[in-house]
């Protein structure tokens, strides 16, 4: 089977048109969760360094770990919707 960019784009567009509000809600939820993670890690940085702008090792590790979980969760949910 040969890959066709046009076919892939048509399939993606049809999938989005079937459930547009799901993708809008998923995007807003991901944005909200990312914002909360940023606030939490900034609070950790502030508690450890005295400034929310100075990164701490603990805050950076938590931010990285949660960012990876958010990315993979988003990828898993959205790829299941395309099936």
N, C-alpha and C positions, 0 to 999 in steps of 0.2 A: 504494500500500500504506500502510495506516495503522498507526502505532505504538501498541502496547498494552503498558502497564506490566505487566499480569498475564502476558501471553504472554512478555515478556522475562524476568520473574522465574522462570516455569516452565522456560524454556529454560536459564537459568543454573543452576537447581537440578538439572535433569536432567544437565547437563554435569558439575557437581561430583560428583554421585552416580556417574557413570560411572568417574571417576578420582579418588577422594578423596585417596589417598596422594600422587598427583602434586602436588596443590595444597598439601597439608601440607608436602611436601618442598620445593616451590618457595618457600613462605613462610619456612621455616626457613633455606633457602639465602640468600634475600634478607636476612633478619635477620643472618645470620653475615657476609655480605659488607659490609653496612652497618656492623656493629660493627668489622670490620677496617679499613674506611675511616676510621672515627672514631679508632681507635687510631693509625693512620698519620698522620693530619692533626694529632692532638694531639702526637705525637712531633715532627713538623715544627715546630709552634708552640713546643714546649718548646725545641727546638734554636735557634730563631731569636729567641725573646723571653725565654727563661729560665723560662717558666711555661707549663704545659699549658693553663691557664685563659685566658691572654691570646692572642687570635687574631692571627695574622700574615696579611699579604696573600697570601703564597704558600700557606699552609695553607688559607686561606679559598677561594682560587681552585681549589686541588686538590679540596677537599671539595665545592665546588659542581659542578665538572666531573664528578667521579666519581658524585655524587648524581644528576646528570642522566642519565648512562649507566646507572646502576642502574634508575632510574625507567623509561627507555625500553626497556631490556632486559626488565624485568618485564612491561611493557605488551605488548611484541611477543610474548613467549613465551605469556603467558596468553591473548592474543587469538587466537593461532594454535590454541590448544587448544579454543577454542569453536567452531571451524569444523567 
